[in-house]
Structure formats: C-alpha cells, structure tokens
Amino acid sequence: MHSAFLERLAQMDDQASLTAADRVVVRLIVFQSLDYQLRYQAIEALGLSGHALEKEQFFTSLASLTPAQFAFLVRLSLAGNSASKHPDNISGWCLRELANSAGLDVQKIEQARQQAAQVRMVKFEQRLAELASVKTELLQAGPA
C-alpha cells in the first residue's frame, strides 16, 4: 500500500484537496513531534487511555479533537521544541506570535527581559572597570 500511495501522490494534480484523513494526519504529526514527557501530558490532558491509543481508536480520537484541544496540542508541540526558546529563529518567532495571540503580555515580558539585560550589562561594565584598575595597579607595581 505504501508504494502504491507514493506512486499515486506522484500522479496527483494541483487540484488535490485536503481530506478529513489529511486533517487527522496533521494532528498525528503534531502529536508525534512531542517528546515522551509532553506526549504523556497531552494524553492526560486530552483524556486518552490505553484503549484510546490503539491505532483505529487513536485515529478516531485525533479526528474528534475539538478546535481547543487541537490548539492545545499545537501549542504544546511548539513550546516543547527547544528551538522555540530562541527568539531569533522562526520557531521562537512563532512562539512569540502564538503567545501573543493566546493573550500573554509579550511586550511586558520583553521589556522585563530587556531591563534585566541592561542591569547585567551595568554590572559587567563595573566589574570590567574594577579588573582594569587592578591590572593597572599590578603593572605599576612591577614584577614581584
């Protein structure tokens, strides 16, 4: 079946539309992107149990996720991606936009982070000046 399906994909035209099964597969791919800890969290939050994780039942469970449950799964997947911790890449930017659309005060968090960075910079510059002063004293004292 796998080979036949791949051959069929090669013959599909641009008019192929998204099917209900495609939508379930997207949910499966999102679920499979979770690490084991986050999978367990998703299984608990979505109320899935042993029987619900058998292939036919799991397909049905994924198909019947509410939009809110699917949103939870998507958000969990992105937040669980280590790249989303870095705001300078696409995963981090998407997390920022997702957090903002979920009602998190992103600007307030960014301002607090910026203020903390400024405090660290002041402390760093003070320490650098102290070390420069010690260096100058040692150079003036000459060899011991």
Secondary structure by P-SEA (a helix, b strand, c coil): caaaaaaaaaaccccccccaaaaaaaaaaaaaaccaaaaaaaaaaaccccccccaaaaaaaaaaccaaaaaaaaaaaaaacccccccccaaaaaaaaaaaaaccaaaaaaaaaaaaaaaaaaaaaaaaaaaaaaaaaaaaaccc
